[in-house]
Amino acid sequence: MRICRVVGAALVTVLVAATAATSLSSTWAEGTISTIKDQTSKVVDPKGTIVSCSTAVAAAPMLPRIQTRFVTGLLEPFGVAIGSNSKQAFVDSLFSPARTASNPMVLRSDSGISVYSVTASGMTHQHVGTFSKGSLVGMALSPSGRILAAANTSGASIFSVPRMERVKSSPSSWLLGSFISKGQGAIETAFSPDNDYVFVTLESSDQMAVFNLKKAESNGFEPSDLIGYVPLGIAPVGMAISPNGRYLYATSEAVTPTGGEGTLSTIDLRRAEHDPSRSVISTVWAGCSPVRAVATRSDVYVTARGSDDLIAFSAADLVSDPTAAMIGQVQVGEAPVGLALVQQDKRIVVADSNRFSVGVAPSNLAVVSTSNDGSLRLLGYVGAGGFPRDMAVSPNGKVLIVSDFDSGDVEEIGVSTLP
């Protein structure tokens, strides 16, 4: 087991004060823990290894000859998804209408989903739909490829992918319905492997909401589609489904209102669909401000934004021996957020956001190699726009698309050109 920069809980408490100043709120989400300071984490006694908070970044070369293209012009792009045929990409963002004599102010209350064509020569913009209710953020495509879910306010907006893919379709036809909970701060979404349920992390309510999509599609969207809530830590964000469909993994940024060390929870997916309040199997420490997760058959990987680390966990040990679940760790760039598995899970691309503008650290993408024993190695960096945030890999494995939140870019990377 290879674990680096591990410290005791007492040192973590001291380091929290040094890093708390960097936890600034953003326009959309993943903001300061203090915005929910009156809430108490539902996580009790996390297991495993404590990892220090840090703003130190790893030195590594810029990787040469990486095929990278940028499409510009969006306002704070966030969620990314790619169609099951790998030919269309979907990116949600705020929508800013043009100034006119009768409308001199640029409005920022609407969200839009831009649809792109993905070809061998690069992405091209096809059309956009705008939606006035709420702000669409983290997106997920259903395993069937038919449905797109976008986190929105207290739940999720559900869209028809075939309708979105039609070039001349009316955006009013895209939206199938919306899920609503009593929580707030919806930020990321995930589907059950059978397409029947949608999971939404509620960052401001310390919970994950569970919705019955199968029922909603049959009977229309109703309040009774809400199954219940999975209790999590403070500011839950990222989710990942295990390849065997048995488990759902969720990150929470902190356990105490002052921030610092966060957690990774392992959830019995089938129980979450029917008895969500009792579905958590284990909770382990996962570095400072863990915000995203991805999973393979053997491992679960988490970006610890406040530790500048990518951390690996044994999927088996998360269930059977949580205290020993952490098996690997590597320092990357500043404030890592999004991540994606590429090249048949042999590489992980990490979005180093530097969203809090620490020092002179750039925003970039870290490329990390994986191994069977859980050890990780930083291979180098790829250039990115400002605040790379979410990302998605095409089903055919050829293209990685990244949303650059601050610079308004959508970045396309040829996966075969990565080392």
Number of C-alpha atoms within 10 A of each C-alpha: 12 13 16 13 13 15 13 11 14 9 14 20 16 13 16 19 14 13 18 17 10 16 17 14 15 11 7 14 18 21 16 20 25 15 13 16 14 9 17 14 19 14 22 11 11 20 19 18 21 23 28 25 30 23 19 17 16 15 12 14 11 16 16 12 10 17 14 18 17 19 16 14 11 23 20 23 30 28 28 27 26 28 23 18 12 18 17 22 26 25 27 28 24 26 25 17 13 10 11 9 6 6 10 10 12 12 13 13 13 17 24 22 24 21 24 21 18 20 12 9 7 16 21 14 15 15 17 18 19 17 17 13 12 16 25 30 29 29 30 23 23 22 15 11 16 15 23 28 31 29 29 28 22 24 31 31 23 23 21 17 21 14 18 25 20 13 11 10 14 12 17 11 12 20 19 16 16 21 27 22 23 12 19 18 25 31 31 28 29 27 26 20 18 11 18 16 22 25 27 34 35 30 29 25 24 30 29 29 29 27 28 22 23 15 15 21 12 8 10 13 19 14 12 14 21 21 19 21 26 23 21 31 29 31 35 35 32 28 27 22 23 20 13 9 13 14 25 24 27 29 32 32 34 27 25 17 19 16 24 28 28 31 30 32 26 25 24 21 23 15 15 24 21 15 16 21 16 14 21 22 15 23 28 25 26 34 33 29 33 35 30 30 26 22 24 17 12 15 23 25 28 32 32 31 30 31 30 29 34 31 26 28 24 24 23 14 17 26 16 13 14 23 16 16 24 27 20 23 26 19 24 32 30 30 33 34 31 26 27 23 22 22 14 9 14 12 22 24 22 31 32 31 29 24 24 15 14 13 9 8 16 19 25 25 26 27 25 22 19 18 12 9 14 21 17 22 18 22 17 21 25 22 16 26 23 21 27 32 26 27 28 25 23 21 14 10 16 16 23 21 27 30 33 29 23 18 18 23 24 25 21 23 20 17 21 13 13 19 15
